[in-house]
Amino acid sequence: MSGPAEICVRNSLHWYEAIFRTHGLSGSATDGLWVSDGEVPPYYSNAMTLVPSPVEPQMARLAGLRSTLDRTWAVKDSFATLDLAPLGFKTLFDAEWIWRDPSPPPRTDTDDLAWRQVTTASVLDEWERAWRDNGSPTDRPVFIAELLSDPTIGLFGAYRGESLVGGCAANVSSEAVGFSNYFAADRDVDRLAAGALGVVSRFGFGLPVVGYEAGDALERAKRFGFRPVGPLRVSLFDPS
């Protein structure tokens, strides 16, 4: 299938696999479900649905995984079609896949703001600290320096002078460029978001820009030309 939601899902899987490789992890896809049974990085799921149906084999595989994992773990239900409550899961959040048709990217650099791609381990450390401090707290590293050598991945920081005030990530799969991990460290959120969209669009030149958002971030994405193309749900199992 190649509808917008399916393209979003495949792009998300591409990002997952890139992140997981740098952590020495891998996954496998069977019956429309991608699974990695290792201890995954913060904010990532052990399982992701790749097709909306049939749900029965997906549920059977998740039930098997549920019997073997004795820690907290999550499922990214990419089409919000699974009833995971009988397996003991609770909804962590609901969101919408978003899609922006290829179009001229917004302006990025201004007189007081410059966007730069992260290219060194030391700058990556600074970028991840800012990402954590502005909405993604964790005491474990997520972005490993090996990620910088992947030509399909781009991490970008916005600088006002020498101060890092925002950032985002991009990943180019065969059908789209993913826009994720956006953060803003000052109040100029919309202008930083426009710049982030610009650098991601240029990184995936000629491709649609995809991702997922919810709440106020979803409304902001709509103002920048994105449209919702389907629901997703992340559910969490906590044995405690």
Summary of the structure (lengths in Angstrom):
residues: 240
radius of gyration: 17.7
end to end distance: 38.6
largest distance: 56.2
contacts: 771
relative contact order: 0.21
helix: 32%
strand: 30%
